[in-house]
Amino acid sequence: MDGKELEELFRSALRRLATYLMEDPRNIRWVIDFTLGIKAMERVGDHACSIARNLIFSVTGKDVRHMNIANLPAD
């Protein structure tokens, strides 16, 4: 999963939360808490991707920062 996919999942979750707010404004407290939680999880995912790229570079010497996962060589 790359950063674009993580960002899309985050935006999708925000759209769903906005729906809850439109239905009942009393939900604002838990929606804010949940929004902060999913933003933190997005950051964890970004860090995990970065760690994986650094690990691949350390082991293989290949820079995969700008490569699509589907295009990575299997060797």
PQR file of N, CA, C, O and H, with PARSE charges and radii, in Angstrom:
ATOM      1  N   MET A   1       0.852  -1.170   0.000 -0.4000 1.5000
ATOM      2  CA  MET A   1       0.000   0.000   0.000 -0.0000 2.0000
ATOM      3  C   MET A   1       0.896   1.230   0.000  0.5500 1.7000
ATOM      4  O   MET A   1       1.837   1.324   0.787 -0.5500 1.4000
ATOM      5  N   ASP A   2       0.598   2.165  -0.882 -0.4000 1.5000
ATOM      6  CA  ASP A   2       1.420   3.364  -0.939 -0.0000 2.0000
ATOM      7  C   ASP A   2       0.703   4.538  -0.279  0.5500 1.7000
ATOM      8  O   ASP A   2      -0.418   4.403   0.211 -0.5500 1.4000
ATOM      9  H   ASP A   2      -0.167   2.089  -1.522  0.4000 1.0000
ATOM     10  N   GLY A   3       1.361   5.676  -0.276 -0.4000 1.5000
ATOM     11  CA  GLY A   3       0.814   6.850   0.386 -0.0000 2.0000
ATOM     12  C   GLY A   3      -0.504   7.320  -0.204  0.5500 1.7000
ATOM     13  O   GLY A   3      -1.363   7.834   0.512 -0.5500 1.4000
ATOM     14  H   GLY A   3       2.271   5.786  -0.674  0.4000 1.0000
ATOM     15  N   LYS A   4      -0.664   7.144  -1.512 -0.4000 1.5000
ATOM     16  CA  LYS A   4      -1.906   7.581  -2.152 -0.0000 2.0000
ATOM     17  C   LYS A   4      -3.084   6.736  -1.680  0.5500 1.7000
ATOM     18  O   LYS A   4      -4.177   7.254  -1.454 -0.5500 1.4000
ATOM     19  H   LYS A   4       0.034   6.726  -2.094  0.4000 1.0000
ATOM     20  N   GLU A   5      -2.857   5.449  -1.534 -0.4000 1.5000
ATOM     21  CA  GLU A   5      -3.924   4.568  -1.051 -0.0000 2.0000
ATOM     22  C   GLU A   5      -4.287   4.899   0.393  0.5500 1.7000
ATOM     23  O   GLU A   5      -5.463   4.923   0.755 -0.5500 1.4000
ATOM     24  H   GLU A   5      -1.968   5.028  -1.717  0.4000 1.0000
ATOM     25  N   LEU A   6      -3.270   5.155   1.212 -0.4000 1.5000
ATOM     26  CA  LEU A   6      -3.525   5.523   2.608 -0.0000 2.0000
ATOM     27  C   LEU A   6      -4.312   6.829   2.688  0.5500 1.7000
ATOM     28  O   LEU A   6      -5.239   6.961   3.488 -0.5500 1.4000
ATOM     29  H   LEU A   6      -2.315   5.135   0.918  0.4000 1.0000
ATOM     30  N   GLU A   7      -3.931   7.786   1.854 -0.4000 1.5000
ATOM     31  CA  GLU A   7      -4.636   9.069   1.840 -0.0000 2.0000
ATOM     32  C   GLU A   7      -6.090   8.887   1.416  0.5500 1.7000
ATOM     33  O   GLU A   7      -6.984   9.517   1.982 -0.5500 1.4000
ATOM     34  H   GLU A   7      -3.178   7.679   1.204  0.4000 1.0000
ATOM     35  N   GLU A   8      -6.331   8.034   0.428 -0.4000 1.5000
ATOM     36  CA  GLU A   8      -7.707   7.792  -0.023 -0.0000 2.0000
ATOM     37  C   GLU A   8      -8.539   7.122   1.078  0.5500 1.7000
ATOM     38  O   GLU A   8      -9.706   7.462   1.267 -0.5500 1.4000
ATOM     39  H   GLU A   8      -5.605   7.523  -0.031  0.4000 1.0000
ATOM     40  N   LEU A   9      -7.942   6.178   1.797 -0.4000 1.5000
ATOM     41  CA  LEU A   9      -8.651   5.544   2.911 -0.0000 2.0000
ATOM     42  C   LEU A   9      -8.987   6.566   3.994  0.5500 1.7000
ATOM     43  O   LEU A   9     -10.076   6.539   4.567 -0.5500 1.4000
ATOM     44  H   LEU A   9      -6.994   5.902   1.643  0.4000 1.0000
ATOM     45  N   PHE A  10      -8.051   7.460   4.266 -0.4000 1.5000
ATOM     46  CA  PHE A  10      -8.274   8.508   5.265 -0.0000 2.0000
ATOM     47  C   PHE A  10      -9.417   9.421   4.833  0.5500 1.7000
ATOM     48  O   PHE A  10     -10.309   9.720   5.627 -0.5500 1.4000
ATOM     49  H   PHE A  10      -7.167   7.482   3.801  0.4000 1.0000
ATOM     50  N   ARG A  11      -9.392   9.863   3.583 -0.4000 1.5000
ATOM     51  CA  ARG A  11     -10.447  10.750   3.085 -0.0000 2.0000
ATOM     52  C   ARG A  11     -11.805  10.061   3.080  0.5500 1.7000
ATOM     53  O   ARG A  11     -12.826  10.685   3.370 -0.5500 1.4000
ATOM     54  H   ARG A  11      -8.667   9.621   2.939  0.4000 1.0000
ATOM     55  N   SER A  12     -11.815   8.776   2.751 -0.4000 1.5000
ATOM     56  CA  SER A  12     -13.062   8.012   2.759 -0.0000 2.0000
ATOM     57  C   SER A  12     -13.640   7.950   4.172  0.5500 1.7000
ATOM     58  O   SER A  12     -14.844   8.119   4.366 -0.5500 1.4000
ATOM     59  H   SER A  12     -10.986   8.269   2.516  0.4000 1.0000
ATOM     60  N   ALA A  13     -12.775   7.706   5.150 -0.4000 1.5000
ATOM     61  CA  ALA A  13     -13.223   7.658   6.540 -0.0000 2.0000
ATOM     62  C   ALA A  13     -13.769   9.022   6.978  0.5500 1.7000
ATOM     63  O   ALA A  13     -14.764   9.087   7.699 -0.5500 1.4000
ATOM     64  H   ALA A  13     -11.797   7.569   4.992  0.4000 1.0000
ATOM     65  N   LEU A  14     -13.126  10.099   6.547 -0.4000 1.5000
ATOM     66  CA  LEU A  14     -13.615  11.433   6.900 -0.0000 2.0000
ATOM     67  C   LEU A  14     -14.990  11.704   6.291  0.5500 1.7000
ATOM     68  O   LEU A  14     -15.840  12.328   6.927 -0.5500 1.4000
ATOM     69  H   LEU A  14     -12.318  10.046   5.961  0.4000 1.0000
ATOM     70  N   ARG A  15     -15.207  11.240   5.071 -0.4000 1.5000
ATOM     71  CA  ARG A  15     -16.527  11.422   4.443 -0.0000 2.0000
ATOM     72  C   ARG A  15     -17.611  10.692   5.230  0.5500 1.7000
ATOM     73  O   ARG A  15     -18.708  11.214   5.425 -0.5500 1.4000
ATOM     74  H   ARG A  15     -14.517  10.733   4.554  0.4000 1.0000
ATOM     75  N   ARG A  16     -17.291   9.473   5.683 -0.4000 1.5000
ATOM     76  CA  ARG A  16     -18.267   8.718   6.472 -0.0000 2.0000
ATOM     77  C   ARG A  16     -18.551   9.419   7.800  0.5500 1.7000
ATOM     78  O   ARG A  16     -19.696   9.467   8.250 -0.5500 1.4000
ATOM     79  H   ARG A  16     -16.400   9.048   5.524  0.4000 1.0000
ATOM     80  N   LEU A  17     -17.508   9.959   8.421 -0.4000 1.5000
ATOM     81  CA  LEU A  17     -17.696  10.669   9.688 -0.0000 2.0000
ATOM     82  C   LEU A  17     -18.519  11.940   9.496  0.5500 1.7000
ATOM     83  O   LEU A  17     -19.329  12.294  10.352 -0.5500 1.4000
ATOM     84  H   LEU A  17     -16.578   9.920   8.056  0.4000 1.0000
ATOM     85  N   ALA A  18     -18.311  12.623   8.372 -0.4000 1.5000
ATOM     86  CA  ALA A  18     -19.093  13.829   8.095 -0.0000 2.0000
ATOM     87  C   ALA A  18     -20.581  13.488   8.000  0.5500 1.7000
ATOM     88  O   ALA A  18     -21.433  14.285   8.392 -0.5500 1.4000
ATOM     89  H   ALA A  18     -17.653  12.335   7.676  0.4000 1.0000
ATOM     90  N   THR A  19     -20.884  12.308   7.481 -0.4000 1.5000
ATOM     91  CA  THR A  19     -22.274  11.870   7.401 -0.0000 2.0000
ATOM     92  C   THR A  19     -22.887  11.762   8.789  0.5500 1.7000
ATOM     93  O   THR A  19     -24.027  12.175   9.003 -0.5500 1.4000
ATOM     94  H   THR A  19     -20.192  11.661   7.162  0.4000 1.0000
ATOM     95  N   TYR A  20     -22.131  11.207   9.733 -0.4000 1.5000
ATOM     96  CA  TYR A  20     -22.632  11.105  11.107 -0.0000 2.0000
ATOM     97  C   TYR A  20     -22.895  12.489  11.707  0.5500 1.7000
ATOM     98  O   TYR A  20     -23.871  12.686  12.432 -0.5500 1.4000
ATOM     99  H   TYR A  20     -21.205  10.871   9.559  0.4000 1.0000
ATOM    100  N   LEU A  21     -22.022  13.435  11.398 -0.4000 1.5000
ATOM    101  CA  LEU A  21     -22.209  14.787  11.933 -0.0000 2.0000
ATOM    102  C   LEU A  21     -23.447  15.449  11.353  0.5500 1.7000
ATOM    103  O   LEU A  21     -24.159  16.165  12.059 -0.5500 1.4000
ATOM    104  H   LEU A  21     -21.229  13.275  10.809  0.4000 1.0000
ATOM    105  N   MET A  22     -23.710  15.216  10.069 -0.4000 1.5000
ATOM    106  CA  MET A  22     -24.904  15.811   9.458 -0.0000 2.0000
ATOM    107  C   MET A  22     -26.181  15.203  10.034  0.5500 1.7000
ATOM    108  O   MET A  22     -27.199  15.885  10.151 -0.5500 1.4000
ATOM    109  H   MET A  22     -23.132  14.635   9.496  0.4000 1.0000
ATOM    110  N   GLU A  23     -26.124  13.924  10.392 -0.4000 1.5000
ATOM    111  CA  GLU A  23     -27.297  13.268  10.959 -0.0000 2.0000
ATOM    112  C   GLU A  23     -27.608  13.764  12.363  0.5500 1.7000
ATOM    113  O   GLU A  23     -28.770  13.968  12.716 -0.5500 1.4000
ATOM    114  H   GLU A  23     -25.296  13.371  10.297  0.4000 1.0000
ATOM    115  N   ASP A  24     -26.567  13.955  13.159 -0.4000 1.5000
ATOM    116  CA  ASP A  24     -26.773  14.365  14.542 -0.0000 2.0000
ATOM    117  C   ASP A  24     -25.540  15.107  15.056  0.5500 1.7000
ATOM    118  O   ASP A  24     -24.520  14.473  15.327 -0.5500 1.4000
ATOM    119  H   ASP A  24     -25.623  13.789  12.873  0.4000 1.0000
ATOM    120  N   PRO A  25     -25.605  16.420  15.196 -0.5600 1.5000
ATOM    121  CA  PRO A  25     -24.446  17.209  15.648  0.2800 2.0000
ATOM    122  C   PRO A  25     -23.945  16.823  17.049  0.5500 1.7000
ATOM    123  O   PRO A  25     -22.836  17.198  17.430 -0.5500 1.4000
ATOM    124  N   ARG A  26     -24.740  16.089  17.805 -0.4000 1.5000
ATOM    125  CA  ARG A  26     -24.269  15.668  19.131 -0.0000 2.0000
ATOM    126  C   ARG A  26     -23.139  14.653  19.041  0.5500 1.7000
ATOM    127  O   ARG A  26     -22.488  14.359  20.043 -0.5500 1.4000
ATOM    128  H   ARG A  26     -25.641  15.785  17.495  0.4000 1.0000
ATOM    129  N   ASN A  27     -22.903  14.119  17.852 -0.4000 1.5000
ATOM    130  CA  ASN A  27     -21.829  13.141  17.648 -0.0000 2.0000
ATOM    131  C   ASN A  27     -20.458  13.790  17.517  0.5500 1.7000
ATOM    132  O   ASN A  27     -19.467  13.088  17.316 -0.5500 1.4000
ATOM    133  H   ASN A  27     -23.433  14.358  17.038  0.4000 1.0000
ATOM    134  N   ILE A  28     -20.379  15.108  17.625 -0.4000 1.5000
ATOM    135  CA  ILE A  28     -19.135  15.803  17.310 -0.0000 2.0000
ATOM    136  C   ILE A  28     -17.960  15.356  18.186  0.5500 1.7000
ATOM    137  O   ILE A  28     -16.835  15.259  17.696 -0.5500 1.4000
ATOM    138  H   ILE A  28     -21.184  15.679  17.787  0.4000 1.0000
ATOM    139  N   ARG A  29     -18.199  15.088  19.446 -0.4000 1.5000
ATOM    140  CA  ARG A  29     -17.102  14.707  20.351 -0.0000 2.0000
ATOM    141  C   ARG A  29     -16.425  13.419  19.891  0.5500 1.7000
ATOM    142  O   ARG A  29     -15.202  13.382  19.753 -0.5500 1.4000
ATOM    143  H   ARG A  29     -19.113  15.166  19.844  0.4000 1.0000
ATOM    144  N   TRP A  30     -17.204  12.361  19.651 -0.4000 1.5000
ATOM    145  CA  TRP A  30     -16.566  11.101  19.261 -0.0000 2.0000
ATOM    146  C   TRP A  30     -16.049  11.151  17.837  0.5500 1.7000
ATOM    147  O   TRP A  30     -15.108  10.431  17.504 -0.5500 1.4000
ATOM    148  H   TRP A  30     -18.197  12.391  19.763  0.4000 1.0000
ATOM    149  N   VAL A  31     -16.649  11.997  16.969 -0.4000 1.5000
ATOM    150  CA  VAL A  31     -16.145  12.139  15.600 -0.0000 2.0000
ATOM    151  C   VAL A  31     -14.767  12.798  15.621  0.5500 1.7000
ATOM    152  O   VAL A  31     -13.869  12.383  14.889 -0.5500 1.4000
ATOM    153  H   VAL A  31     -17.414  12.582  17.239  0.4000 1.0000
ATOM    154  N   ILE A  32     -14.599  13.811  16.448 -0.4000 1.5000
ATOM    155  CA  ILE A  32     -13.282  14.453  16.572 -0.0000 2.0000
ATOM    156  C   ILE A  32     -12.257  13.452  17.093  0.5500 1.7000
ATOM    157  O   ILE A  32     -11.156  13.352  16.552 -0.5500 1.4000
ATOM    158  H   ILE A  32     -15.329  14.149  17.042  0.4000 1.0000
ATOM    159  N   ASP A  33     -12.613  12.711  18.141 -0.4000 1.5000
ATOM    160  CA  ASP A  33     -11.694  11.706  18.680 -0.0000 2.0000
ATOM    161  C   ASP A  33     -11.329  10.665  17.621  0.5500 1.7000
ATOM    162  O   ASP A  33     -10.165  10.291  17.482 -0.5500 1.4000
ATOM    163  H   ASP A  33     -13.507  12.792  18.581  0.4000 1.0000
ATOM    164  N   PHE A  34     -12.322  10.209  16.887 -0.4000 1.5000
ATOM    165  CA  PHE A  34     -12.088   9.203  15.868 -0.0000 2.0000
ATOM    166  C   PHE A  34     -11.227   9.757  14.740  0.5500 1.7000
ATOM    167  O   PHE A  34     -10.361   9.056  14.219 -0.5500 1.4000
ATOM    168  H   PHE A  34     -13.268  10.513  17.000  0.4000 1.0000
ATOM    169  N   THR A  35     -11.461  11.016  14.359 -0.4000 1.5000
ATOM    170  CA  THR A  35     -10.671  11.655  13.307 -0.0000 2.0000
ATOM    171  C   THR A  35      -9.200  11.730  13.708  0.5500 1.7000
ATOM    172  O   THR A  35      -8.315  11.438  12.903 -0.5500 1.4000
ATOM    173  H   THR A  35     -12.165  11.586  14.783  0.4000 1.0000
ATOM    174  N   LEU A  36      -8.946  12.119  14.944 -0.4000 1.5000
ATOM    175  CA  LEU A  36      -7.561  12.167  15.417 -0.0000 2.0000
ATOM    176  C   LEU A  36      -6.938  10.773  15.419  0.5500 1.7000
ATOM    177  O   LEU A  36      -5.755  10.617  15.114 -0.5500 1.4000
ATOM    178  H   LEU A  36      -9.665  12.356  15.598  0.4000 1.0000
ATOM    179  N   GLY A  37      -7.728   9.771  15.759 -0.4000 1.5000
ATOM    180  CA  GLY A  37      -7.231   8.393  15.758 -0.0000 2.0000
ATOM    181  C   GLY A  37      -6.887   7.899  14.367  0.5500 1.7000
ATOM    182  O   GLY A  37      -5.842   7.278  14.175 -0.5500 1.4000
ATOM    183  H   GLY A  37      -8.688   9.898  16.007  0.4000 1.0000
ATOM    184  N   ILE A  38      -7.753   8.164  13.386 -0.4000 1.5000
ATOM    185  CA  ILE A  38      -7.447   7.667  12.046 -0.0000 2.0000
ATOM    186  C   ILE A  38      -6.298   8.449  11.418  0.5500 1.7000
ATOM    187  O   ILE A  38      -5.553   7.901  10.606 -0.5500 1.4000
ATOM    188  H   ILE A  38      -8.602   8.669  13.542  0.4000 1.0000
ATOM    189  N   LYS A  39      -6.142   9.722  11.781 -0.4000 1.5000
ATOM    190  CA  LYS A  39      -4.993  10.491  11.287 -0.0000 2.0000
ATOM    191  C   LYS A  39      -3.697   9.904  11.851  0.5500 1.7000
ATOM    192  O   LYS A  39      -2.695   9.805  11.142 -0.5500 1.4000
ATOM    193  H   LYS A  39      -6.747  10.168  12.441  0.4000 1.0000
ATOM    194  N   ALA A  40      -3.721   9.518  13.118 -0.4000 1.5000
ATOM    195  CA  ALA A  40      -2.542   8.894  13.723 -0.0000 2.0000
ATOM    196  C   ALA A  40      -2.234   7.559  13.046  0.5500 1.7000
ATOM    197  O   ALA A  40      -1.069   7.234  12.819 -0.5500 1.4000
ATOM    198  H   ALA A  40      -4.535   9.599  13.694  0.4000 1.0000
ATOM    199  N   MET A  41      -3.274   6.786  12.725 -0.4000 1.5000
ATOM    200  CA  MET A  41      -3.041   5.509  12.038 -0.0000 2.0000
ATOM    201  C   MET A  41      -2.494   5.731  10.637  0.5500 1.7000
ATOM    202  O   MET A  41      -1.678   4.942  10.159 -0.5500 1.4000
ATOM    203  H   MET A  41      -4.220   7.050  12.910  0.4000 1.0000
ATOM    204  N   GLU A  42      -2.934   6.797   9.972 -0.4000 1.5000
ATOM    205  CA  GLU A  42      -2.392   7.114   8.652 -0.0000 2.0000
ATOM    206  C   GLU A  42      -0.896   7.415   8.755  0.5500 1.7000
ATOM    207  O   GLU A  42      -0.105   6.986   7.914 -0.5500 1.4000
ATOM    208  H   GLU A  42      -3.597   7.437  10.360  0.4000 1.0000
ATOM    209  N   ARG A  43      -0.528   8.149   9.784 -0.4000 1.5000
ATOM    210  CA  ARG A  43       0.893   8.473   9.982 -0.0000 2.0000
ATOM    211  C   ARG A  43       1.710   7.213  10.268  0.5500 1.7000
ATOM    212  O   ARG A  43       2.835   7.078   9.786 -0.5500 1.4000
ATOM    213  H   ARG A  43      -1.170   8.497  10.466  0.4000 1.0000
ATOM    214  N   VAL A  44       1.148   6.298  11.048 -0.4000 1.5000
ATOM    215  CA  VAL A  44       1.831   5.033  11.320 -0.0000 2.0000
ATOM    216  C   VAL A  44       2.053   4.273  10.009  0.5500 1.7000
ATOM    217  O   VAL A  44       3.124   3.710   9.784 -0.5500 1.4000
ATOM    218  H   VAL A  44       0.235   6.408  11.440  0.4000 1.0000
ATOM    219  N   GLY A  45       1.027   4.262   9.146 -0.4000 1.5000
ATOM    220  CA  GLY A  45       1.164   3.605   7.846 -0.0000 2.0000
ATOM    221  C   GLY A  45       2.240   4.253   6.993  0.5500 1.7000
ATOM    222  O   GLY A  45       3.018   3.555   6.342 -0.5500 1.4000
ATOM    223  H   GLY A  45       0.157   4.720   9.329  0.4000 1.0000
ATOM    224  N   ASP A  46       2.295   5.596   6.986 -0.4000 1.5000
ATOM    225  CA  ASP A  46       3.333   6.300   6.239 -0.0000 2.0000
ATOM    226  C   ASP A  46       4.720   5.940   6.767  0.5500 1.7000
ATOM    227  O   ASP A  46       5.645   5.711   5.988 -0.5500 1.4000
ATOM    228  H   ASP A  46       1.663   6.163   7.515  0.4000 1.0000
ATOM    229  N   HIS A  47       4.861   5.892   8.086 -0.4000 1.5000
ATOM    230  CA  HIS A  47       6.150   5.534   8.680 -0.0000 2.0000
ATOM    231  C   HIS A  47       6.526   4.091   8.355  0.5500 1.7000
ATOM    232  O   HIS A  47       7.695   3.805   8.093 -0.5500 1.4000
ATOM    233  H   HIS A  47       4.110   6.079   8.719  0.4000 1.0000
ATOM    234  N   ALA A  48       5.559   3.182   8.367 -0.4000 1.5000
ATOM    235  CA  ALA A  48       5.827   1.785   8.038 -0.0000 2.0000
ATOM    236  C   ALA A  48       6.317   1.658   6.592  0.5500 1.7000
ATOM    237  O   ALA A  48       7.236   0.888   6.313 -0.5500 1.4000
ATOM    238  H   ALA A  48       4.610   3.414   8.580  0.4000 1.0000
ATOM    239  N   CYS A  49       5.705   2.410   5.677 -0.4000 1.5000
ATOM    240  CA  CYS A  49       6.151   2.388   4.282 -0.0000 2.0000
ATOM    241  C   CYS A  49       7.581   2.910   4.171  0.5500 1.7000
ATOM    242  O   CYS A  49       8.400   2.347   3.444 -0.5500 1.4000
ATOM    243  H   CYS A  49       4.958   3.035   5.904  0.4000 1.0000
ATOM    244  N   SER A  50       7.871   3.968   4.882 -0.4000 1.5000
ATOM    245  CA  SER A  50       9.209   4.542   4.852 -0.0000 2.0000
ATOM    246  C   SER A  50      10.246   3.561   5.404  0.5500 1.7000
ATOM    247  O   SER A  50      11.328   3.412   4.836 -0.5500 1.4000
ATOM    248  H   SER A  50       7.207   4.426   5.473  0.4000 1.0000
ATOM    249  N   ILE A  51       9.916   2.902   6.498 -0.4000 1.5000
ATOM    250  CA  ILE A  51      10.822   1.913   7.090 -0.0000 2.0000
ATOM    251  C   ILE A  51      11.055   0.769   6.115  0.5500 1.7000
ATOM    252  O   ILE A  51      12.184   0.306   5.957 -0.5500 1.4000
ATOM    253  H   ILE A  51       9.037   3.024   6.959  0.4000 1.0000
ATOM    254  N   ALA A  52       9.990   0.310   5.460 -0.4000 1.5000
ATOM    255  CA  ALA A  52      10.125  -0.786   4.496 -0.0000 2.0000
ATOM    256  C   ALA A  52      11.032  -0.378   3.336  0.5500 1.7000
ATOM    257  O   ALA A  52      11.877  -1.165   2.910 -0.5500 1.4000
ATOM    258  H   ALA A  52       9.072   0.686   5.589  0.4000 1.0000
ATOM    259  N   ARG A  53      10.871   0.833   2.825 -0.4000 1.5000
ATOM    260  CA  ARG A  53      11.730   1.303   1.726 -0.0000 2.0000
ATOM    261  C   ARG A  53      13.195   1.382   2.168  0.5500 1.7000
ATOM    262  O   ARG A  53      14.096   1.002   1.420 -0.5500 1.4000
ATOM    263  H   ARG A  53      10.185   1.472   3.171  0.4000 1.0000
ATOM    264  N   ASN A  54      13.422   1.875   3.379 -0.4000 1.5000
ATOM    265  CA  ASN A  54      14.793   1.949   3.881 -0.0000 2.0000
ATOM    266  C   ASN A  54      15.389   0.561   4.082  0.5500 1.7000
ATOM    267  O   ASN A  54      16.572   0.348   3.816 -0.5500 1.4000
ATOM    268  H   ASN A  54      12.690   2.184   3.986  0.4000 1.0000
ATOM    269  N   LEU A  55      14.592  -0.365   4.540 -0.4000 1.5000
ATOM    270  CA  LEU A  55      15.055  -1.735   4.728 -0.0000 2.0000
ATOM    271  C   LEU A  55      15.417  -2.374   3.388  0.5500 1.7000
ATOM    272  O   LEU A  55      16.453  -3.027   3.270 -0.5500 1.4000
ATOM    273  H   LEU A  55      13.631  -0.193   4.757  0.4000 1.0000
ATOM    274  N   ILE A  56      14.567  -2.187   2.384 -0.4000 1.5000
ATOM    275  CA  ILE A  56      14.865  -2.724   1.048 -0.0000 2.0000
ATOM    276  C   ILE A  56      16.167  -2.135   0.532  0.5500 1.7000
ATOM    277  O   ILE A  56      16.991  -2.853  -0.034 -0.5500 1.4000
ATOM    278  H   ILE A  56      13.725  -1.656   2.480  0.4000 1.0000
ATOM    279  N   PHE A  57      16.361  -0.831   0.723 -0.4000 1.5000
ATOM    280  CA  PHE A  57      17.601  -0.202   0.270 -0.0000 2.0000
ATOM    281  C   PHE A  57      18.803  -0.747   1.026  0.5500 1.7000
ATOM    282  O   PHE A  57      19.849  -0.992   0.425 -0.5500 1.4000
ATOM    283  H   PHE A  57      15.692  -0.248   1.183  0.4000 1.0000
ATOM    284  N   SER A  58      18.670  -0.939   2.334 -0.4000 1.5000
ATOM    285  CA  SER A  58      19.778  -1.450   3.142 -0.0000 2.0000
ATOM    286  C   SER A  58      20.182  -2.863   2.738  0.5500 1.7000
ATOM    287  O   SER A  58      21.367  -3.196   2.727 -0.5500 1.4000
ATOM    288  H   SER A  58      17.820  -0.740   2.822  0.4000 1.0000
ATOM    289  N   VAL A  59      19.198  -3.689   2.407 -0.4000 1.5000
ATOM    290  CA  VAL A  59      19.470  -5.094   2.086 -0.0000 2.0000
ATOM    291  C   VAL A  59      19.907  -5.267   0.637  0.5500 1.7000
ATOM    292  O   VAL A  59      20.850  -6.008   0.357 -0.5500 1.4000
ATOM    293  H   VAL A  59      18.236  -3.418   2.415  0.4000 1.0000
ATOM    294  N   THR A  60      19.227  -4.587  -0.287 -0.4000 1.5000
ATOM    295  CA  THR A  60      19.487  -4.830  -1.711 -0.0000 2.0000
ATOM    296  C   THR A  60      20.268  -3.718  -2.394  0.5500 1.7000
ATOM    297  O   THR A  60      20.859  -3.938  -3.451 -0.5500 1.4000
ATOM    298  H   THR A  60      18.461  -3.985  -0.059  0.4000 1.0000
ATOM    299  N   GLY A  61      20.280  -2.534  -1.807 -0.4000 1.5000
ATOM    300  CA  GLY A  61      20.927  -1.404  -2.450 -0.0000 2.0000
ATOM    301  C   GLY A  61      20.065  -0.768  -3.524  0.5500 1.7000
ATOM    302  O   GLY A  61      20.531   0.116  -4.242 -0.5500 1.4000
ATOM    303  H   GLY A  61      19.800  -2.355  -0.948  0.4000 1.0000
ATOM    304  N   LYS A  62      18.811  -1.202  -3.650 -0.4000 1.5000
ATOM    305  CA  LYS A  62      17.909  -0.654  -4.666 -0.0000 2.0000
ATOM    306  C   LYS A  62      17.021   0.419  -4.048  0.5500 1.7000
ATOM    307  O   LYS A  62      16.440   0.234  -2.979 -0.5500 1.4000
ATOM    308  H   LYS A  62      18.432  -1.921  -3.067  0.4000 1.0000
ATOM    309  N   ASP A  63      16.933   1.545  -4.752 -0.4000 1.5000
ATOM    310  CA  ASP A  63      16.085   2.639  -4.303 -0.0000 2.0000
ATOM    311  C   ASP A  63      14.689   2.426  -4.881  0.5500 1.7000
ATOM    312  O   ASP A  63      14.494   2.542  -6.091 -0.5500 1.4000
ATOM    313  H   ASP A  63      17.405   1.695  -5.620  0.4000 1.0000
ATOM    314  N   VAL A  64      13.717   2.115  -4.021 -0.4000 1.5000
ATOM    315  CA  VAL A  64      12.362   1.822  -4.471 -0.0000 2.0000
ATOM    316  C   VAL A  64      11.374   2.927  -4.082  0.5500 1.7000
ATOM    317  O   VAL A  64      10.163   2.705  -4.098 -0.5500 1.4000
ATOM    318  H   VAL A  64      13.875   2.021  -3.038  0.4000 1.0000
ATOM    319  N   ARG A  65      11.874   4.096  -3.737 -0.4000 1.5000
ATOM    320  CA  ARG A  65      11.002   5.168  -3.271 -0.0000 2.0000
ATOM    321  C   ARG A  65       9.977   5.605  -4.309  0.5500 1.7000
ATOM    322  O   ARG A  65       8.847   5.940  -3.953 -0.5500 1.4000
ATOM    323  H   ARG A  65      12.858   4.276  -3.723  0.4000 1.0000
ATOM    324  N   HIS A  66      10.346   5.608  -5.567 -0.4000 1.5000
ATOM    325  CA  HIS A  66       9.447   6.116  -6.595 -0.0000 2.0000
ATOM    326  C   HIS A  66       8.962   5.016  -7.538  0.5500 1.7000
ATOM    327  O   HIS A  66       8.559   5.286  -8.670 -0.5500 1.4000
ATOM    328  H   HIS A  66      11.264   5.336  -5.856  0.4000 1.0000
ATOM    329  N   MET A  67       9.006   3.775  -7.056 -0.4000 1.5000
ATOM    330  CA  MET A  67       8.567   2.652  -7.871 -0.0000 2.0000
ATOM    331  C   MET A  67       7.198   2.181  -7.411  0.5500 1.7000
ATOM    332  O   MET A  67       6.859   2.257  -6.230 -0.5500 1.4000
ATOM    333  H   MET A  67       9.333   3.556  -6.137  0.4000 1.0000
ATOM    334  N   ASN A  68       6.429   1.700  -8.355 -0.4000 1.5000
ATOM    335  CA  ASN A  68       5.148   1.082  -8.050 -0.0000 2.0000
ATOM    336  C   ASN A  68       5.425  -0.347  -7.582  0.5500 1.7000
ATOM    337  O   ASN A  68       6.298  -1.013  -8.139 -0.5500 1.4000
ATOM    338  H   ASN A  68       6.704   1.638  -9.314  0.4000 1.0000
ATOM    339  N   ILE A  69       4.713  -0.822  -6.589 -0.4000 1.5000
ATOM    340  CA  ILE A  69       4.944  -2.162  -6.052 -0.0000 2.0000
ATOM    341  C   ILE A  69       4.797  -3.225  -7.135  0.5500 1.7000
ATOM    342  O   ILE A  69       5.528  -4.215  -7.132 -0.5500 1.4000
ATOM    343  H   ILE A  69       4.004  -0.281  -6.137  0.4000 1.0000
ATOM    344  N   ALA A  70       3.866  -3.031  -8.056 -0.4000 1.5000
ATOM    345  CA  ALA A  70       3.645  -4.004  -9.134 -0.0000 2.0000
ATOM    346  C   ALA A  70       4.833  -4.087 -10.074  0.5500 1.7000
ATOM    347  O   ALA A  70       5.013  -5.100 -10.750 -0.5500 1.4000
ATOM    348  H   ALA A  70       3.272  -2.227  -8.059  0.4000 1.0000
ATOM    349  N   ASN A  71       5.656  -3.031 -10.130 -0.4000 1.5000
ATOM    350  CA  ASN A  71       6.791  -3.010 -11.046 -0.0000 2.0000
ATOM    351  C   ASN A  71       8.105  -3.445 -10.411  0.5500 1.7000
ATOM    352  O   ASN A  71       9.140  -3.439 -11.077 -0.5500 1.4000
ATOM    353  H   ASN A  71       5.509  -2.208  -9.581  0.4000 1.0000
ATOM    354  N   LEU A  72       8.083  -3.819  -9.141 -0.4000 1.5000
ATOM    355  CA  LEU A  72       9.318  -4.226  -8.482 -0.0000 2.0000
ATOM    356  C   LEU A  72       9.797  -5.557  -9.044  0.5500 1.7000
ATOM    357  O   LEU A  72       8.995  -6.461  -9.274 -0.5500 1.4000
ATOM    358  H   LEU A  72       7.242  -3.824  -8.600  0.4000 1.0000
ATOM    359  N   PRO A  73      11.107  -5.680  -9.266 -0.5600 1.5000
ATOM    360  CA  PRO A  73      11.629  -6.966  -9.748  0.2800 2.0000
ATOM    361  C   PRO A  73      11.510  -8.036  -8.671  0.5500 1.7000
ATOM    362  O   PRO A  73      11.576  -7.736  -7.479 -0.5500 1.4000
ATOM    363  N   ALA A  74      11.335  -9.280  -9.091 -0.4000 1.5000
ATOM    364  CA  ALA A  74      11.117 -10.381  -8.160 -0.0000 2.0000
ATOM    365  C   ALA A  74      12.403 -10.976  -7.617  0.5500 1.7000
ATOM    366  O   ALA A  74      12.345 -11.880  -6.784 -0.5500 1.4000
ATOM    367  H   ALA A  74      11.281  -9.524 -10.060  0.4000 1.0000
ATOM    368  N   ASP A  75      13.559 -10.506  -8.054 -0.4000 1.5000
ATOM    369  CA  ASP A  75      14.829 -11.109  -7.604 -0.0000 2.0000
ATOM    370  C   ASP A  75      15.224 -10.762  -6.232  0.5500 1.7000
ATOM    371  O   ASP A  75      16.267 -11.212  -5.757 -0.5500 1.4000
ATOM    372  H   ASP A  75      13.607  -9.771  -8.731  0.4000 1.0000
TER
END
